[in-house]
Amino acid sequence: MEHSLSLVFITSNGSKASITIQDVRDDLTNEDVKELMQVIIANDTFLTKNGALVTPYSAKKISKSSTVIEIE
């Protein structure tokens, strides 16, 4: 099963900005995600059209699975 992580931040002008990270570990903890979001903010890693990321807003891990369907 594939996992991605969707992180949503509040920007310096009050808008929301999201970042999606593909192929994350299955065993990520809430603390891992909180720490990652703080590191992204502290390092000023991303700048959006609405300004810098200043506050974590939400996060979710998305699981995706697929099943091959035989059609022949």
N, C-alpha and C positions, 0 to 999 in steps of 0.2 A: 504494500500500500504506500502510495506517495503522500507526503505531508508538505504543506506550505504554511508559512506564518504571515498573517496579515497584521501589520502594526499601524495604528492610527494615532496621529499626534495633533495637537493644537499648534498653529503657527503664530508668529509674532503679531500678525494682524487679526488673530482670533478665528481664522478659518481652520478647517480640518484638512490634513494631508495624510495619505496612506502609502505604505511601503509594503510590498509583498516579497518574501524571501522563499524561494523554491527549495525543495529537497532538504528540509530541516530534519534533525534527529527526532525520532519517535519519543524519546524519553525527556524532552524539554520540560522543565518545571516552571511554575509561575515565577519563581525567583530568578531563574535564568532569563526569562523574557523581560521582567522588570529591569534587571541589570543591563541587558542589551539595550533597552530603550533609553536608559540613563546615559549609557556610553555614547550612543548616537547623538543625544542632545549635547552632552558635555564636549564632545569632539567637534561639534558643529559640522557633522559629516555631510549633511544634505542641505541645500538651499532651494526653496521652492519659489514659485512666482508670488506666493503670498508671504514670503519671509522665511526666517529660520524656524526650525522645529523647537518649541520651547517647553511643551508639557505632554507627557504621555496621556492619551485619551482612552484607548482600548486596544485589545489584542485578541486574536483568535487563531487557533491552529486548525487548519482545514485538511481533512483526510480525503483522499481520492483513490478509489479503487476501480478497476476495470475488469471485465470478463469478456473473453473472446467468444463470439457466437459463430458456430460453424454454419455456413449457409450453403454448402455444397455437399 
